[in-house]
Amino acid sequence: MRLAEAYASATIEQIEAALAGGKLVVFSVGRPPSPDHKVTRSAALAEYVFASPAVDDAKAPVFAENPVTVALVGTPGWARAFSADGAVVADFSAGAGAAEIKFDSISATPGFPLKVLSLKISLPAETVTYEKTEYGHIYLTGLENAHRKLSVRG
């Protein structure tokens, strides 16, 4: 989970409260470096609306509708969570493996349902650091895994 700057010092309870009535938008590829960056390389596969409260007593996510009908074909790779007023709260990894959001399917097909099985909200959130190299690349490194890097031209 990567928190937007406005929520950088928030507690889990404050994040859960911010998600109440908000939405979770699932994307395939093109995850921006942080939630404070616009989504430029991806279209939404599916959109969920959080109930109020957004999590139950067991800390499981609660949505107004789950599953939802998928809009586009793709493999869920990440999701962006918004508060009820539309402010970005956090970005989550999605899919298989160690992803923070798990679905009932590894792919999304237009017109078919996609169900969120779990969503993990945990602190400390992943942070991103930037390094400019002599070749003009920026490397983004997650604290959870110091060996995970993403190269971005620019």
N, CA, C and O atoms as a DFTB+ gen file, in Angstrom:
616 C
 N C O
     1  1       0.852      -1.172       0.000
     2  2       0.000       0.000       0.000
     3  2       0.897       1.233       0.000
     4  3       1.839       1.344       0.786
     5  1       0.577       2.154      -0.904
     6  2       1.264       3.445      -0.946
     7  2       0.227       4.516      -0.641
     8  3      -0.785       4.622      -1.335
     9  1       0.476       5.303       0.388
    10  2      -0.472       6.338       0.801
    11  2      -0.240       7.642       0.051
    12  3       0.894       8.005      -0.262
    13  1      -1.341       8.341      -0.230
    14  2      -1.240       9.691      -0.774
    15  2      -0.621      10.578       0.299
    16  3      -0.739      10.290       1.490
    17  1       0.030      11.644      -0.116
    18  2       0.719      12.524       0.823
    19  2      -0.201      13.038       1.927
    20  3       0.227      13.184       3.072
    21  1      -1.451      13.309       1.595
    22  2      -2.406      13.815       2.580
    23  2      -2.677      12.812       3.702
    24  3      -3.130      13.197       4.779
    25  1      -2.401      11.525       3.455
    26  2      -2.654      10.478       4.448
    27  2      -1.368       9.848       4.963
    28  3      -1.417       8.808       5.621
    29  1      -0.227      10.449       4.681
    30  2       1.075       9.877       5.027
    31  2       1.230       9.582       6.512
    32  3       1.901       8.617       6.878
    33  1       0.633      10.381       7.363
    34  2       0.763      10.159       8.811
    35  2      -0.526       9.616       9.434
    36  3      -0.681       9.636      10.655
    37  1      -1.434       9.140       8.608
    38  2      -2.713       8.631       9.106
    39  2      -2.559       7.274       9.776
    40  3      -1.663       6.499       9.440
    41  1      -3.439       6.999      10.722
    42  2      -3.502       5.677      11.356
    43  2      -4.379       4.772      10.498
    44  3      -5.055       5.241       9.583
    45  1      -4.366       3.495      10.790
    46  2      -5.220       2.559      10.052
    47  2      -6.685       2.944      10.222
    48  3      -7.461       2.868       9.269
    49  1      -7.064       3.350      11.415
    50  2      -8.456       3.742      11.673
    51  2      -8.841       4.968      10.832
    52  3      -9.957       5.037      10.317
    53  1      -7.932       5.924      10.692
    54  2      -8.212       7.109       9.876
    55  2      -8.318       6.751       8.394
    56  3      -9.143       7.317       7.676
    57  1      -7.497       5.825       7.940
    58  2      -7.576       5.374       6.547
    59  2      -8.898       4.662       6.304
    60  3      -9.565       4.917       5.302
    61  1      -9.280       3.777       7.208
    62  2     -10.561       3.068       7.082
    63  2     -11.726       4.049       7.075
    64  3     -12.667       3.886       6.298
    65  1     -11.676       5.056       7.923
    66  2     -12.736       6.066       7.973
    67  2     -12.784       6.868       6.672
    68  3     -13.866       7.206       6.192
    69  1     -11.626       7.170       6.104
    70  2     -11.576       7.930       4.846
    71  2     -12.166       7.134       3.694
    72  3     -12.737       7.717       2.773
    73  1     -12.042       5.817       3.728
    74  2     -12.554       4.985       2.638
    75  2     -14.071       4.813       2.684
    76  3     -14.673       4.466       1.668
    77  1     -14.701       5.045       3.827
    78  2     -16.151       4.871       3.963
    79  2     -16.891       5.719       2.932
    80  3     -16.748       6.941       2.899
    81  1     -17.682       5.056       2.096
    82  2     -18.438       5.745       1.053
    83  2     -17.608       6.101      -0.172
    84  3     -18.129       6.661      -1.137
    85  1     -16.323       5.778      -0.135
    86  2     -15.433       6.070      -1.265
    87  2     -15.491       4.964      -2.302
    88  3     -16.435       4.175      -2.336
    89  1     -14.467       4.915      -3.151
    90  2     -14.464       3.870      -4.175
    91  2     -13.068       3.280      -4.346
    92  3     -12.060       3.874      -3.963
    93  1     -13.051       2.096      -4.930
    94  2     -11.825       1.377      -5.248
    95  2     -11.869       1.089      -6.740
    96  3     -12.759       0.385      -7.216
    97  1     -10.902       1.638      -7.480
    98  2     -10.853       1.463      -8.925
    99  2      -9.681       0.547      -9.253
   100  3      -8.550       0.807      -8.844
   101  1      -9.953      -0.528      -9.994
   102  2      -8.958      -1.537     -10.323
   103  2      -8.424      -1.295     -11.727
   104  3      -9.186      -1.063     -12.665
   105  1      -7.095      -1.354     -11.858
   106  2      -6.416      -1.146     -13.134
   107  2      -5.541      -2.355     -13.454
   108  3      -5.235      -3.163     -12.577
   109  1      -5.142      -2.469     -14.729
   110  2      -4.304      -3.576     -15.158
   111  2      -2.822      -3.236     -15.037
   112  3      -2.111      -3.863     -14.252
   113  1      -2.361      -2.286     -15.776
   114  2      -0.937      -1.940     -15.777
   115  2      -0.767      -0.437     -15.675
   116  3      -1.743       0.311     -15.613
   117  1       0.477      -0.006     -15.660
   118  2       0.753       1.424     -15.652
   119  2       0.557       2.075     -14.303
   120  3       0.036       3.187     -14.225
   121  1       0.968       1.401     -13.227
   122  2       0.817       1.981     -11.890
   123  2       1.755       3.179     -11.749
   124  3       2.962       3.051     -11.957
   125  1       1.210       4.333     -11.397
   126  2       2.054       5.527     -11.179
   127  2       2.987       5.326      -9.989
   128  3       2.753       4.449      -9.157
   129  1       4.042       6.136      -9.904
   130  2       4.997       5.992      -8.794
   131  2       4.370       6.180      -7.423
   132  3       4.797       5.548      -6.457
   133  1       3.363       7.041      -7.324
   134  2       2.711       7.262      -6.038
   135  2       1.256       7.658      -6.287
   136  3       0.894       8.017      -7.407
   137  1       0.422       7.593      -5.245
   138  2      -0.975       7.992      -5.388
   139  2      -1.152       9.469      -5.734
   140  3      -2.231       9.877      -6.163
   141  1      -0.113      10.264      -5.552
   142  2      -0.192      11.687      -5.865
   143  2       0.033      11.965      -7.359
   144  3      -0.065      13.112      -7.795
   145  1       0.331      10.931      -8.133
   146  2       0.505      11.062      -9.583
   147  2      -0.771      10.623     -10.303
   148  3      -1.469       9.724      -9.835
   149  1      -1.073      11.249     -11.430
   150  2      -2.242      10.896     -12.234
   151  2      -2.062       9.522     -12.879
   152  3      -0.940       9.076     -13.120
   153  1      -3.182       8.863     -13.152
   154  2      -3.169       7.616     -13.901
   155  2      -3.138       8.008     -15.376
   156  3      -4.065       8.651     -15.869
   157  1      -2.077       7.622     -16.076
   158  2      -1.922       8.042     -17.466
   159  2      -1.843       6.889     -18.453
   160  3      -2.092       7.089     -19.641
   161  1      -1.504       5.690     -17.999
   162  2      -1.274       4.593     -18.920
   163  2      -2.233       3.434     -18.725
   164  3      -1.934       2.322     -19.160
   165  1      -3.347       3.648     -18.104
   166  2      -4.236       2.546     -17.797
   167  2      -5.685       3.022     -17.748
   168  3      -5.973       4.167     -17.398
   169  1      -6.582       2.116     -18.109
   170  2      -8.017       2.388     -17.998
   171  2      -8.589       1.468     -16.918
   172  3      -8.042       0.396     -16.657
   173  1      -9.667       1.881     -16.307
   174  2     -10.272       1.129     -15.204
   175  2     -10.898      -0.171     -15.695
   176  3     -11.669      -0.184     -16.655
   177  1     -10.550      -1.264     -15.018
   178  2     -11.157      -2.563     -15.314
   179  2     -12.487      -2.709     -14.579
   180  3     -13.465      -3.207     -15.137
   181  1     -12.512      -2.271     -13.323
   182  2     -13.697      -2.412     -12.480
   183  2     -13.674      -1.339     -11.400
   184  3     -12.623      -0.797     -11.058
   185  1     -14.857      -1.046     -10.874
   186  2     -14.978      -0.028      -9.826
   187  2     -15.917      -0.516      -8.737
   188  3     -17.040      -0.941      -9.010
   189  1     -15.443      -0.451      -7.501
   190  2     -16.212      -0.852      -6.326
   191  2     -16.504       0.382      -5.484
   192  3     -15.704       1.317      -5.445
   193  1     -17.640       0.385      -4.818
   194  2     -17.982       1.465      -3.889
   195  2     -17.932       0.894      -2.483
   196  3     -18.603      -0.092      -2.178
   197  1     -17.128       1.524      -1.623
   198  2     -17.041       1.088      -0.229
   199  2     -18.338       1.412       0.489
   200  3     -18.950       2.452       0.249
   201  1     -18.748       0.519       1.365
   202  2     -19.888       0.777       2.235
   203  2     -19.414       1.709       3.345
   204  3     -18.247       2.098       3.384
   205  1     -20.315       2.059       4.233
   206  2     -19.942       2.876       5.378
   207  2     -20.419       2.158       6.640
   208  3     -21.624       2.106       6.884
   209  1     -19.530       1.614       7.432
   210  2     -18.077       1.673       7.398
   211  2     -17.493       0.804       6.276
   212  3     -18.152      -0.101       5.764
   213  1     -16.245       1.102       5.910
   214  2     -15.587       0.447       4.782
   215  2     -15.029      -0.930       5.132
   216  3     -14.756      -1.732       4.239
   217  1     -14.859      -1.208       6.416
   218  2     -14.381      -2.524       6.856
   219  2     -15.269      -3.021       7.992
   220  3     -15.849      -2.234       8.740
   221  1     -15.360      -4.355       8.102
   222  2     -16.155      -4.923       9.183
   223  2     -15.285      -5.164      10.409
   224  3     -14.117      -4.777      10.431
   225  1     -15.853      -5.803      11.430
   226  2     -15.113      -6.044      12.677
   227  2     -13.895      -6.941      12.475
   228  3     -12.933      -6.872      13.239
   229  1     -13.942      -7.784      11.439
   230  2     -12.822      -8.682      11.144
   231  2     -11.801      -8.014      10.225
   232  3     -10.875      -8.671       9.750
   233  1     -11.962      -6.716       9.970
   234  2     -11.072      -5.923       9.114
   235  2     -11.141      -6.335       7.643
   236  3     -10.199      -6.095       6.887
   237  1     -12.252      -6.953       7.234
   238  2     -12.474      -7.300       5.830
   239  2     -13.177      -6.126       5.152
   240  3     -13.998      -5.456       5.779
   241  1     -12.867      -5.868       3.878
   242  2     -13.512      -4.749       3.192
   243  2     -15.008      -5.015       2.986
   244  3     -15.429      -6.153       2.779
   245  1     -15.787      -3.951       3.046
   246  2     -17.221      -4.057       2.823
   247  2     -17.566      -3.117       1.672
   248  3     -17.296      -1.917       1.728
   249  1     -18.168      -3.684       0.627
   250  2     -18.537      -2.902      -0.548
   251  2     -20.052      -2.891      -0.704
   252  3     -20.741      -3.811      -0.263
   253  1     -20.562      -1.836      -1.339
   254  2     -21.992      -1.748      -1.621
   255  2     -22.409      -2.892      -2.528
   256  3     -23.521      -3.408      -2.420
   257  1     -21.503      -3.291      -3.430
   258  2     -21.760      -4.381      -4.358
   259  2     -20.446      -5.132      -4.569
   260  3     -19.434      -4.523      -4.916
   261  1     -20.455      -6.430      -4.366
   262  2     -19.268      -7.269      -4.565
   263  2     -19.742      -8.687      -4.844
   264  3     -20.237      -9.349      -3.933
   265  1     -19.608      -9.170      -6.061
   266  2     -18.775      -8.701      -7.169
   267  2     -19.429      -7.565      -7.956
   268  3     -20.603      -7.238      -7.782
   269  1     -18.600      -6.978      -8.838
   270  2     -19.082      -5.973      -9.786
   271  2     -18.810      -6.481     -11.196
   272  3     -17.998      -7.384     -11.398
   273  1     -19.495      -5.893     -12.163
   274  2     -19.297      -6.271     -13.559
   275  2     -18.078      -5.551     -14.109
   276  3     -17.928      -4.342     -13.938
   277  1     -17.214      -6.301     -14.767
   278  2     -15.968      -5.770     -15.325
   279  2     -16.261      -4.965     -16.589
   280  3     -17.119      -5.341     -17.387
   281  1     -15.539      -3.847     -16.767
   282  2     -15.733      -2.966     -17.914
   283  2     -14.800      -3.307     -19.079
   284  3     -15.209      -3.241     -20.238
   285  1     -13.547      -3.671     -18.777
   286  2     -12.547      -3.934     -19.813
   287  2     -11.810      -5.240     -19.539
   288  3     -11.799      -5.735     -18.412
   289  1     -11.203      -5.785     -20.574
   290  2     -10.402      -7.000     -20.415
   291  2      -9.016      -6.649     -19.878
   292  3      -8.433      -5.633     -20.258
   293  1      -8.494      -7.499     -18.992
   294  2      -7.163      -7.269     -18.451
   295  2      -6.905      -8.131     -17.234
   296  3      -7.776      -8.876     -16.785
   297  1      -5.707      -8.021     -16.713
   298  2      -5.309      -8.712     -15.497
   299  2      -5.133      -7.671     -14.402
   300  3      -4.275      -6.798     -14.528
   301  1      -5.921      -7.736     -13.329
   302  2      -5.780      -6.744     -12.259
   303  2      -4.340      -6.704     -11.734
   304  3      -3.777      -7.728     -11.347
   305  1      -3.759      -5.501     -11.730
   306  2      -2.389      -5.341     -11.273
   307  2      -2.253      -4.386     -10.100
   308  3      -1.327      -4.503      -9.298
   309  1      -3.190      -3.432     -10.002
   310  2      -3.157      -2.475      -8.898
   311  2      -4.519      -1.795      -8.808
   312  3      -5.338      -1.899      -9.722
   313  1      -4.751      -1.105      -7.708
   314  2      -6.019      -0.405      -7.503
   315  2      -5.771       0.885      -6.746
   316  3      -4.854       0.980      -5.930
   317  1      -6.599       1.868      -7.029
   318  2      -6.522       3.159      -6.336
   319  2      -7.793       3.339      -5.517
   320  3      -8.903       3.157      -6.017
   321  1      -7.610       3.701      -4.245
   322  2      -8.731       3.934      -3.335
   323  2      -8.949       5.432      -3.159
   324  3      -8.001       6.199      -2.995
   325  1     -10.220       5.832      -3.197
   326  2     -10.616       7.224      -3.062
   327  2     -11.543       7.380      -1.863
   328  3     -12.271       6.453      -1.510
   329  1     -11.515       8.539      -1.247
   330  2     -12.464       8.856      -0.180
   331  2     -13.800       9.227      -0.824
   332  3     -13.892       9.341      -2.047
   333  1     -14.827       9.413      -0.007
   334  2     -16.154       9.756      -0.515
   335  2     -16.166      11.084      -1.267
   336  3     -16.990      11.282      -2.160
   337  1     -15.248      12.006      -0.909
   338  2     -15.200      13.298      -1.596
   339  2     -14.306      13.278      -2.841
   340  3     -14.093      14.315      -3.469
   341  1     -13.779      12.091      -3.199
   342  2     -12.977      11.954      -4.416
   343  2     -11.487      12.122      -4.242
   344  3     -10.743      12.024      -5.218
   345  1     -11.024      12.373      -3.026
   346  2      -9.581      12.515      -2.779
   347  2      -8.915      11.142      -2.825
   348  3      -9.475      10.159      -2.339
   349  1      -7.736      11.080      -3.401
   350  2      -6.985       9.822      -3.447
   351  2      -6.457       9.507      -2.051
   352  3      -5.866      10.362      -1.391
   353  1      -6.677       8.275      -1.612
   354  2      -6.214       7.839      -0.296
   355  2      -4.965       6.970      -0.431
   356  3      -3.960       7.218       0.235
   357  1      -5.026       5.950      -1.293
   358  2      -3.915       5.009      -1.395
   359  2      -3.971       4.219      -2.688
   360  3      -5.016       4.114      -3.330
   361  1      -2.813       3.662      -3.060
   362  2      -2.712       2.696      -4.149
   363  2      -2.349       1.356      -3.533
   364  3      -1.562       1.291      -2.588
   365  1      -2.930       0.278      -4.076
   366  2      -2.692      -1.074      -3.585
   367  2      -2.223      -1.960      -4.728
   368  3      -2.651      -1.781      -5.868
   369  1      -1.351      -2.913      -4.435
   370  2      -1.023      -3.935      -5.420
   371  2      -2.206      -4.896      -5.474
   372  3      -2.905      -5.087      -4.480
   373  1      -2.424      -5.496      -6.638
   374  2      -3.568      -6.393      -6.797
   375  2      -3.167      -7.595      -7.635
   376  3      -2.266      -7.516      -8.469
   377  1      -3.847      -8.704      -7.401
   378  2      -3.596      -9.898      -8.195
   379  2      -3.178     -11.074      -7.349
   380  3      -3.653     -11.258      -6.229
   381  1      -2.271     -11.878      -7.906
   382  2      -1.812     -13.093      -7.230
   383  2      -0.562     -12.804      -6.401
   384  3      -0.080     -11.672      -6.365
   385  1      -0.048     -13.823      -5.745
   386  2       1.191     -13.689      -4.976
   387  2       1.000     -12.875      -3.716
   388  3       0.026     -13.062      -2.987
   389  1       1.938     -11.965      -3.457
   390  2       1.925     -11.169      -2.228
   391  2       1.118      -9.882      -2.375
   392  3       1.323      -8.944      -1.605
   393  1       0.223      -9.818      -3.329
   394  2      -0.572      -8.611      -3.567
   395  2      -1.461      -8.292      -2.370
   396  3      -1.851      -9.179      -1.611
   397  1      -1.773      -7.007      -2.219
   398  2      -2.605      -6.555      -1.099
   399  2      -4.094      -6.773      -1.350
   400  3      -4.882      -6.853      -0.407
   401  1      -4.477      -6.868      -2.621
   402  2      -5.866      -7.152      -2.964
   403  2      -5.920      -8.460      -3.735
   404  3      -5.201      -8.639      -4.718
   405  1      -6.772      -9.368      -3.289
   406  2      -6.971     -10.662      -3.953
   407  2      -8.370     -10.706      -4.550
   408  3      -9.335     -10.239      -3.946
   409  1      -8.461     -11.275      -5.741
   410  2      -9.735     -11.415      -6.439
   411  2     -10.076     -12.890      -6.612
   412  3      -9.238     -13.760      -6.378
   413  1     -11.310     -13.164      -7.023
   414  2     -11.724     -14.550      -7.256
   415  2     -11.283     -15.056      -8.628
   416  3     -11.535     -16.211      -8.972
   417  1     -10.627     -14.202      -9.409
   418  2     -10.148     -14.585     -10.733
   419  2      -8.835     -13.853     -11.005
   420  3      -8.616     -12.756     -10.492
   421  1      -7.970     -14.455     -11.805
   422  2      -6.707     -13.787     -12.121
   423  2      -6.830     -12.863     -13.321
   424  3      -5.907     -12.105     -13.621
   425  1      -7.975     -12.922     -14.014
   426  2      -8.173     -12.020     -15.153
   427  2      -9.573     -11.430     -15.105
   428  3     -10.468     -11.952     -14.439
   429  1      -9.738     -10.333     -15.827
   430  2     -11.027      -9.638     -15.882
   431  2     -11.550      -9.701     -17.311
   432  3     -10.815      -9.429     -18.260
   433  1     -12.813     -10.057     -17.458
   434  2     -13.447     -10.154     -18.765
   435  2     -14.682      -9.268     -18.783
   436  3     -15.531      -9.380     -17.899
   437  1     -14.799      -8.382     -19.783
   438  2     -15.947      -7.463     -19.842
   439  2     -17.287      -8.199     -19.746
   440  3     -17.508      -9.215     -20.406
   441  1     -18.165      -7.662     -18.913
   442  2     -19.491      -8.225     -18.752
   443  2     -19.589      -9.330     -17.715
   444  3     -20.690      -9.773     -17.390
   445  1     -18.456      -9.784     -17.188
   446  2     -18.446     -10.842     -16.188
   447  2     -18.102     -10.266     -14.817
   448  3     -17.463      -9.218     -14.723
   449  1     -18.529     -10.958     -13.744
   450  2     -18.270     -10.437     -12.399
   451  2     -16.832     -10.662     -11.940
   452  3     -16.178     -11.626     -12.338
   453  1     -16.356      -9.751     -11.097
   454  2     -15.053      -9.865     -10.445
   455  2     -15.263      -9.529      -8.979
   456  3     -15.749      -8.450      -8.639
   457  1     -14.893     -10.460      -8.121
   458  2     -15.135     -10.298      -6.690
   459  2     -13.831     -10.074      -5.928
   460  3     -12.846     -10.780      -6.143
   461  1     -13.837      -9.085      -5.037
   462  2     -12.711      -8.857      -4.127
   463  2     -12.842      -9.861      -2.993
   464  3     -13.854      -9.896      -2.292
   465  1     -11.802     -10.681      -2.820
   466  2     -11.801     -11.657      -1.737
   467  2     -11.171     -11.088      -0.474
   468  3     -11.608     -11.391       0.636
   469  1     -10.136     -10.257      -0.646
   470  2      -9.487      -9.648       0.508
   471  2      -8.776      -8.365       0.102
   472  3      -8.368      -8.196      -1.047
   473  1      -8.639      -7.475       1.062
   474  2      -7.916      -6.220       0.884
   475  2      -7.156      -5.968       2.177
   476  3      -7.756      -5.863       3.247
   477  1      -5.835      -5.870       2.076
   478  2      -4.995      -5.718       3.265
   479  2      -4.565      -4.261       3.420
   480  3      -3.871      -3.707       2.567
   481  1      -4.990      -3.657       4.521
   482  2      -4.564      -2.299       4.873
   483  2      -3.581      -2.447       6.030
   484  3      -3.960      -2.840       7.134
   485  1      -2.321      -2.128       5.766
   486  2      -1.326      -2.297       6.820
   487  2      -0.339      -1.139       6.819
   488  3      -0.045      -0.545       5.781
   489  1       0.149      -0.843       7.983
   490  2       1.170       0.195       8.150
   491  2       2.415      -0.447       8.735
   492  3       2.277      -1.415       9.484
   493  1       3.590       0.012       8.453
   494  2       3.854       1.215       7.663
   495  2       3.602       0.961       6.182
   496  3       3.782      -0.152       5.687
   497  1       3.191       1.992       5.499
   498  2       2.935       1.911       4.069
   499  2       4.259       1.894       3.315
   500  3       5.285       2.347       3.823
   501  1       4.219       1.370       2.110
   502  2       5.409       1.367       1.264
   503  2       5.738       2.801       0.865
   504  3       4.845       3.579       0.530
   505  1       6.997       3.140       0.902
   506  2       7.418       4.468       0.474
   507  2       8.238       4.336      -0.804
   508  3       8.739       3.258      -1.125
   509  1       8.366       5.422      -1.514
   510  2       9.057       5.419      -2.792
   511  2      10.173       6.452      -2.750
   512  3       9.971       7.581      -2.303
   513  1      11.344       6.061      -3.217
   514  2      12.463       6.998      -3.304
   515  2      12.875       7.138      -4.763
   516  3      12.709       6.211      -5.556
   517  1      13.406       8.289      -5.106
   518  2      13.770       8.588      -6.479
   519  2      15.272       8.789      -6.594
   520  3      15.885       9.462      -5.765
   521  1      15.854       8.202      -7.622
   522  2      17.275       8.407      -7.891
   523  2      17.458       8.655      -9.376
   524  3      17.024       7.845     -10.195
   525  1      18.080       9.738      -9.729
   526  2      18.388      10.038     -11.122
   527  2      19.742       9.415     -11.441
   528  3      20.716       9.633     -10.719
   529  1      19.803       8.643     -12.519
   530  2      21.070       8.032     -12.903
   531  2      21.698       8.810     -14.051
   532  3      21.084       9.726     -14.599
   533  1      22.902       8.448     -14.407
   534  2      23.581       9.123     -15.509
   535  2      22.894       8.869     -16.841
   536  3      23.138       9.587     -17.811
   537  1      22.040       7.856     -16.899
   538  2      21.339       7.529     -18.139
   539  2      19.951       8.155     -18.211
   540  3      19.214       7.917     -19.168
   541  1      19.598       8.935     -17.230
   542  2      18.309       9.613     -17.249
   543  2      17.151       8.801     -16.720
   544  3      15.995       9.157     -16.949
   545  1      17.437       7.698     -16.006
   546  2      16.383       6.868     -15.448
   547  2      16.120       7.258     -14.002
   548  3      16.997       7.773     -13.310
   549  1      14.923       7.007     -13.571
   550  2      14.566       7.193     -12.166
   551  2      14.204       5.817     -11.630
   552  3      13.383       5.120     -12.226
   553  1      14.800       5.418     -10.519
   554  2      14.483       4.129      -9.923
   555  2      13.603       4.343      -8.705
   556  3      13.881       5.191      -7.857
   557  1      12.555       3.572      -8.634
   558  2      11.628       3.637      -7.511
   559  2      11.847       2.385      -6.685
   560  3      11.727       1.276      -7.205
   561  1      12.160       2.536      -5.439
   562  2      12.497       1.401      -4.594
   563  2      11.536       1.324      -3.420
   564  3      11.359       2.306      -2.699
   565  1      10.911       0.164      -3.221
   566  2      10.022      -0.042      -2.094
   567  2      10.789      -0.470      -0.866
   568  3      11.755      -1.225      -0.973
   569  1      10.379      -0.005       0.296
   570  2      11.037      -0.387       1.544
   571  2      10.814      -1.845       1.898
   572  3      11.656      -2.455       2.556
   573  1       9.681      -2.422       1.469
   574  2       9.394      -3.811       1.794
   575  2      10.399      -4.755       1.161
   576  3      10.723      -5.795       1.735
   577  1      10.898      -4.400      -0.024
   578  2      11.857      -5.234      -0.719
   579  2      12.878      -4.310      -1.366
   580  3      12.597      -3.708      -2.403
   581  1      14.024      -4.195      -0.785
   582  2      15.049      -3.259      -1.261
   583  2      15.553      -3.615      -2.647
   584  3      16.191      -2.786      -3.296
   585  1      15.281      -4.836      -3.124
   586  2      15.760      -5.254      -4.446
   587  2      14.739      -4.996      -5.547
   588  3      15.049      -5.153      -6.728
   589  1      13.529      -4.603      -5.174
   590  2      12.485      -4.336      -6.177
   591  2      12.652      -2.919      -6.699
   592  3      12.584      -1.952      -5.940
   593  1      12.871      -2.808      -7.997
   594  2      13.046      -1.496      -8.610
   595  2      12.246      -1.414      -9.889
   596  3      12.011      -2.425     -10.549
   597  1      11.832      -0.224     -10.236
   598  2      11.110       0.044     -11.461
   599  2      11.829       1.165     -12.181
   600  3      12.090       2.217     -11.598
   601  1      12.145       0.950     -13.427
   602  2      12.853       1.953     -14.198
   603  2      11.856       2.792     -14.974
   604  3      10.997       2.255     -15.675
   605  1      11.965       4.099     -14.853
   606  2      11.092       5.032     -15.554
   607  2      11.963       5.991     -16.344
   608  3      12.830       6.647     -15.768
   609  1      11.756       6.087     -17.635
   610  2      12.562       7.011     -18.448
   611  2      12.164       8.433     -18.145
   612  3      10.993       8.719     -17.897
   613  1      13.138       9.331     -18.165
   614  2      12.788      10.731     -18.005
   615  2      13.776      11.570     -17.371
   616  3      13.550      12.768     -17.200
